[in-house]
Amino acid sequence: MNILKLFFTFLFLLYLLQIQATSTEVIITKETSFKSEGDYTSKTISRLLPNDKVLFLNDCNYYYCKVELNGKIGWVKKRLIDKFASLETQLQKDENTESTLKDTTFTSSLENKKSITDNEFSSNSIGGLYKIIFVGGFFICILGYRSFKLLLRNKRIEIENEVLNSKYQGIINVEDELNKRKNEVDAVEKSRDELRSKYHSEKEIHEKLVYESNLLKDDLYMTEFGIYKPQFSKNTSANFQLKINEVREKQKWMITKNLAVVGEEGLRVNRKSRVMINMQKKLMLRAFNGECDNIIKNVKRNNEIQMEERILNSAETINRMGEPHGLEISPRFSFLKILEMKTTYEFGIKKYKKKSIQKRRREKVID
């Protein structure tokens, strides 16, 4: 703060020095106008009389110079100021007496010009000094500003140090405190990893249970229509199980999409009748699927055609039950049942051939 006060005092003294360096009292030689601007078309402020004194502000153009009169700044003709008028008069005398007093006049003219040059040099020297002082003051201001910022920064650091000291003054050993904090972080991370692992394992169990629950719901729903999950023995080939499951999935899809029993599409029924029709469909499918399961279970290598006819006859018999409501077993659904029977028949043939080959091999070994 003291540096800033010093700088402003320096600027005030510099301003006074500038006024003294740029202001010189001069005399008006003839009556003239005191103009507001350095132009003959500008407004006239007042009239100046011979021998009036004004302050010359060291600013001129080709015809006018800037002066100050009673606190007002204006412009007067350059040739009517005594310092310039004496130069002009001397130059005119030099021209008139050039033929007779050439050497004397030339010497006097040189002295007058030298005097003016000295005055201008003095003015320029003062201006240069002013610039040097101003630049020096500018650098002083910068140094003061930087010192002020440095002071504020040091003060802020001191305050932060005091806060940190008051916060951690109870810590005796920094390394022990760091180890303690590190152990706490490790314990939290370990607990987080355990919870994450437990979450993933529990999530897998949950997804598995949801999947099995959905399968059970589907199986329970299908049992209402007489569709049961097929049971296979340990000796059953994987290829046969896959084919049977594919056929059963197609049958379930047709039941779910209401395509297993058809014929009521053109009927206009109310809600109560719709419930009765759905119950009739369920009874027809339950009866047909039960009959087909019994037929497929008894299929052998020598009764394939008879079992296929029994499936078709069963469908015709059950369709007569649905005639009052216009219902019948879909031919496509009947075809899937026949396909399931043929797949079972083919598996039985392959099994019989395999047993026959094994029997012949045993007989050959005994012989």
Buried (B, 14 or more C-beta within 10 A) or exposed (E): EEEBEBBEEBBEEBEEBBEEBBBBEBBBBEEBBBBBEBEEEBEEBEEBEEEBEBBBBBEBEEEBBBBBBEEEBBBBBBBBBBBBBBBEBBEEBBEEEEEEBEEEBEEBBEEBEEEBEEEEEEBEEBBEEBEEBBEEBEEBBEEBEEBEEEEEEEEEEEEEEEEEEEEEEEEEEEEEEEEEEEEEEEEEEEEEEEEEEEEEEEEEEEEEEEEEEEEEEBEEEBEEBBBEEBEEEEEBEEEBEEBBEEBBEBBBEBBEEEEBBBBBEEEEEEEEEEEEBEEBBBBBBBBBBBBBBEBBEEBEEEEBEEBBEBBBEBBEEBBEBBEEBEBBBBEEBBEBBBBBBBBBBBBBEBBEEEEEEEEEEEEEEEE
